[in-house]
Amino acid sequence: MTDTRHTDIAIIGSGPAGLTAALYAARAQQTVLVFEGNQPGGQLTITTEVENYPGFEHGIMGPELMDIMRKQAHRFGAQSVYEQVVAVDFDKRPFTLVTDRDRNYTADAVIIATGASAKMLGVPGEAAYMGYGVSACATCDGFFFRNQRVAVIGGGDTAMEEALYLTRFASEVVVIHRREEFRASKIMLLRAKQNEKIRWITSTVVEEFIGETLPSGIRRLVALRLRNVRDGKIWDEPFDGAFVAIGHKPNTDIFRGKLAMDDNGYIITECKSTRTSVEGVFACGDVQDHIYRQAITAAGSGCMAAIDATRWLETIRHTAEVSV
Ligand code: NDP
């Protein structure tokens, strides 16, 4: 274990929430360390073009957007630490963070922006065609499938919502679900069932995402290899796009038992703030939001977290000065 480094505010996570929090906190004259984690830049670094982030009239590539956000935060003094936080101690202040390099850091305030990860099927071709026909976010990528045939895999509310959203663009949306019964709420299921653009393939699982490489070198998805779990029949069904919608998992394992969370593991924040159940620890972005999950809403809540943390630090510092 090496020497402990101290910072005013430690930000865990480097997606739009974490980097916006870093920008605001650094501009507010706090020393800021951003722990970039094992996916610097977060989920946007695995998307291609982002067309719905305000300020970029012609769209911007996800990795480039995150690079700009990082540089903007660095310009005001925030520093990136390319390490993964693997343990935290929120029982006493300053808070302690331990990273995968076995280094110790302390912080007067902590902002958690570790995000959530879309659950994936883990079958052949899924990773290879991610961003080239395979997606886990209809709001992000649906627009690219105008008048095309797309699949949505899953049977919960997320799958219904994604399928309904995609009907705005796609010529046909096929929901592929592994059972006959749906986990989705009745109202969402009914709404999807009533939509004429949506077709259903049930008791069926995806065995493989099949694609091709065009002469230009661009990869694209062309079909899904499906297997009916009842009769074992296997066939290739042509699709231009496939949206995996089998749920999200908030990245909160290291905070279990240390912060209040809901049943799905999302960090609970106090109404209209980013305050968590531990004073001095704040949470922003997808790690505390399973509803909106957008880069812009994550960035907005990152700004809120920086303001909440800075104000809280000013209050405790002022109280400490008064009591001296
Ligand atoms: P859920 O866990 O509710 O549903 C996941 C679905 O994916 C299930 O149908 C499940 O099948 C299927 N699935 C899981 N793993 C696999 C796999 N490996 N292969 C194939 N299928 C798989 O997750 P959601 O994201 O849909 O919802 C999470 C929470 O968020 C819920 O409480 C939901 O109500 C809420 N939500 C609410 C919305 C709204 O109100 N507008 C919108 C979106 C979500 P099986 O059923 O067989 O297990």
Residues whose N, C-alpha, C, O or C-beta is under 5 A from the ligand:
A	BS01	NDP	L121 G154 G155 G156 D157 T158 A159 E161 R178 R179 R183 A245 I246 G247 H248
